[in-house]
Amino acid sequence: MIVEVLGNMQDGGVPHLGCTCDVCESARQDANESKYIESILLKENEEKDSARYLVNATPDIRQQVQYKYIDGVFIPHEGLGHITGLQFFGQEGPDTSDLSVFTSDTVEEYMMKNDPYRFLIDRDNIQVQSFNHGDEEDIRGGRIEAVQFHHPHLNHDTTAYMIHGDDKKLFYLADITDFTQEVEEKVKEADIAVLDGTFWSEDEIGRFEEVPHPPIRRSIDQFDDFETDIYFTHLNHTNPVVRQDSDERKELRRKGFSVLDGGESLEI
């Protein structure tokens, strides 16, 4: 199975609304400098008729999905960068028919109570498939398992994914408040882990307490002796590792970790 990286930014993307930092200003001046919100595509292979499954339906979905069709969408929670892209599958877009959307009961309840998503269900654009903790779904090329963790910042659970390919397992947890012991156990189980790297440090922004995420600087120490290949994603526009030549990204590489950049592919 091929894991195609469609984006690696936090929900606000780059350029970030209201920000005048050099990263965001460069993206406004040159569209090639834009960076898309965190998402991956699971592909059976590189053949034209390969099965394709999207993890996260972001607001950038029109630029991210370059294929005429996909076979299913996995939604971890109802946050801005994870679900809003579903609306583009409706009548204003390709007007899909019974597109499988795999998500938790909590997210399904949210969708049923909010008309933009309820209309997609009522009009049969999408068909919600229950996908809760411990559930597994066979997909062409492998298998995907739901692993739920509490996300206290948003006051609900978020779904991580253990993705089983022919040769390797990839653990995908891109948005969480903290890396608990339960998270550590899943990281150890996997050959590859893609984890929340929103911020480099706690003092990166003045309101860290309002939007807490595990800082990369702390995560490096936490996972230092793990054999798993660890990549960071869901980067905030303020995170210095967004810059390819930053000292922080060099430090990350030196200590055996990586940033999952948009356009990359991993084979599992």
C-alpha positions in Angstrom: 0.0 0.0 0.0 1.1 3.5 -0.8 0.5 6.4 1.7 0.4 9.6 -0.3 0.9 12.8 1.7 -1.7 15.5 0.7 -0.8 18.0 3.3 0.9 18.5 6.6 -0.4 21.8 8.1 -2.6 22.5 11.1 -6.3 23.3 10.4 -5.5 26.9 9.4 -3.1 26.0 6.6 -0.6 28.4 5.0 -1.3 31.2 4.4 -2.9 31.5 7.7 -5.8 33.9 7.9 -4.8 37.2 9.6 -1.1 36.3 9.8 1.7 38.5 8.3 4.7 36.3 9.1 7.1 35.6 6.3 5.8 32.1 5.7 2.3 33.3 5.2 3.2 36.4 3.2 5.4 34.3 0.8 2.4 32.1 0.2 0.2 35.0 -0.6 2.7 36.3 -3.1 3.4 32.9 -4.6 0.7 30.2 -4.7 3.5 27.6 -5.0 4.5 28.5 -1.4 1.0 27.6 -0.1 0.9 24.6 2.2 -2.2 22.3 2.6 -3.9 21.0 5.7 -2.9 17.6 7.0 -4.3 14.7 5.1 -3.2 11.4 3.5 -4.5 9.2 0.8 -4.2 5.4 1.0 -3.7 3.8 -2.4 -3.7 0.1 -3.2 -0.9 0.7 -5.8 0.0 3.2 -8.5 -2.2 1.7 -11.2 -4.9 3.8 -12.8 -7.7 1.7 -11.3 -6.2 1.6 -7.8 -8.5 1.8 -4.8 -8.1 5.1 -2.9 -9.1 6.0 0.6 -8.9 9.6 2.0 -8.0 10.2 5.7 -9.4 13.7 6.6 -11.6 15.8 4.4 -10.0 19.2 4.7 -11.0 22.7 3.4 -8.2 22.2 0.9 -9.7 19.1 -0.6 -10.2 20.6 -4.1 -6.4 21.1 -4.5 -5.4 17.9 -2.7 -7.5 15.2 -4.4 -6.2 14.9 -8.0 -8.3 11.8 -8.8 -11.7 11.4 -10.4 -13.0 9.1 -7.7 -12.1 7.8 -4.2 -13.5 4.7 -2.5 -14.0 6.0 1.0 -13.2 8.7 3.5 -12.1 8.3 7.1 -13.0 11.2 9.5 -11.3 11.2 12.9 -13.3 14.0 14.5 -15.5 17.0 13.6 -12.8 19.7 13.8 -12.4 22.4 11.0 -9.5 20.7 9.2 -10.9 17.2 9.3 -14.6 17.3 8.1 -15.4 20.4 6.2 -14.1 19.1 2.9 -17.0 16.6 2.9 -19.3 19.4 1.7 -17.5 19.5 -1.6 -18.8 16.0 -2.5 -22.4 17.4 -2.7 -24.5 18.9 -5.5 -22.2 21.9 -5.9 -19.4 19.5 -6.6 -19.3 15.9 -8.1 -22.6 15.0 -6.5 -21.3 11.7 -5.4 -23.5 8.7 -4.8 -23.2 6.7 -1.5 -19.6 7.6 -0.9 -18.6 5.6 2.2 -17.6 7.8 5.2 -16.1 5.9 8.1 -16.4 7.7 11.4 -17.4 7.4 15.1 -20.9 7.5 16.5 -20.1 10.8 18.0 -19.2 12.4 14.7 -22.2 10.8 13.0 -24.4 12.4 15.6 -22.8 15.8 15.0 -23.4 15.4 11.3 -27.0 14.5 11.7 -27.5 17.7 13.8 -25.8 20.0 11.3 -27.6 20.6 8.0 -24.6 20.9 5.6 -23.7 17.3 6.5 -27.2 16.1 7.1 -28.1 17.1 3.6 -25.2 15.0 2.2 -26.7 12.0 4.1 -30.3 12.7 3.2 -29.4 13.1 -0.5 -27.4 9.9 -0.5 -24.2 11.8 -1.5 -22.5 10.0 1.4 -23.2 6.8 3.4 -22.0 6.9 7.0 -20.3 3.7 8.2 -19.9 3.2 11.9 -16.2 3.1 12.8 -15.5 3.1 16.5 -12.6 2.1 18.8 -11.4 -1.4 17.9 -13.3 -1.6 14.6 -11.4 -2.8 11.6 -12.1 -2.3 7.9 -10.6 -4.3 5.1 -9.6 -2.0 2.3 -8.0 -3.0 -1.0 -4.3 -3.3 -0.3 -4.6 -3.7 3.5 -6.6 -3.1 6.6 -7.3 -0.1 8.8 -8.1 -0.2 12.5 -9.8 2.6 14.6 -8.0 3.6 17.8 -9.8 6.3 19.9 -8.2 8.6 22.4 -9.7 11.4 24.5 -9.0 14.8 23.1 -9.8 17.0 26.2 -9.1 20.3 24.4 -12.1 19.6 22.1 -14.0 17.7 24.8 -14.4 14.6 22.7 -12.6 11.6 21.4 -10.4 11.6 18.3 -9.8 8.5 16.1 -6.3 7.5 15.3 -5.7 4.8 12.7 -3.4 1.7 12.6 -3.0 1.1 8.9 -1.9 -2.4 8.0 -0.1 -2.9 4.7 1.5 -6.0 3.3 4.8 -5.4 4.9 4.4 -2.7 7.6 2.0 -1.0 10.0 1.6 2.7 10.1 0.1 4.5 13.1 -1.6 7.8 12.2 -2.4 10.3 15.0 -2.1 13.8 13.7 -4.3 15.8 16.2 -4.2 15.2 20.0 -3.7 17.1 23.2 -1.1 14.9 24.7 0.8 11.6 24.0 -0.3 9.3 26.8 1.0 5.9 27.7 -1.7 4.4 25.5 -0.4 6.4 22.6 3.1 5.3 23.3 2.0 1.6 23.2 0.6 2.1 19.7 3.7 3.9 18.5 5.8 1.0 19.7 3.5 -1.4 17.9 3.9 0.3 14.5 6.8 0.3 12.1 6.0 3.9 11.2 4.2 6.5 13.2 2.9 9.9 11.9 2.2 12.1 14.9 0.9 15.5 15.9 3.8 18.1 15.6 1.7 21.3 15.7 4.2 23.3 17.7 7.9 23.1 18.3 7.7 24.5 21.8 5.2 25.7 24.4 6.3 29.3 24.1 5.8 29.4 20.3 2.5 31.3 20.5 1.0 33.4 23.3 -2.1 31.3 23.7 -0.7 27.8 23.8 -3.0 26.9 26.8 -6.0 27.5 24.5 -4.8 25.2 21.8 -2.6 22.6 23.6 -0.7 20.0 21.5 2.4 18.0 22.4 5.4 20.1 21.4 7.9 18.4 19.1 10.8 19.4 21.4 9.2 17.4 24.2 8.1 14.5 21.9 11.7 14.0 20.8 12.7 13.2 24.3 9.6 11.1 24.9 10.2 8.8 21.9 13.9 9.0 21.8 14.5 5.2 22.4 11.7 4.0 20.2 12.6 1.8 17.2 9.6 3.1 15.2 10.3 5.6 12.4 8.5 8.7 13.5 7.3 11.6 11.4 5.6 14.8 12.5 2.6 16.5 10.7 -0.2 18.9 11.5 2.3 21.8 11.7 1.3 25.2 12.8 2.4 28.1 10.5 4.6 29.3 13.4 6.5 26.1 13.8 10.1 26.6 12.7 10.3 23.1 11.2 8.0 24.3 8.4 11.2 25.9 7.1 13.4 23.4 5.3 16.6 25.0 6.4 15.7 25.9 10.0 18.0 24.8 12.9 15.0 23.1 14.5 14.4 20.9 11.4 18.1 20.1 11.3 18.0 19.1 15.0 15.0 16.9 14.3 16.9 15.0 11.6 20.0 14.7 13.7 18.0 13.0 16.4 16.5 10.5 14.0 13.0 12.1 13.4 11.4 13.5 10.3 8.7 16.0 9.1 6.1 14.4 6.8 6.1 16.9 3.9 3.3 17.3 1.4 4.0 15.4 -1.8 5.9 12.6 -0.1 4.8 8.9 -0.3 5.5 6.0 2.1 5.2 2.4 1.2 3.8 -0.1 3.7 
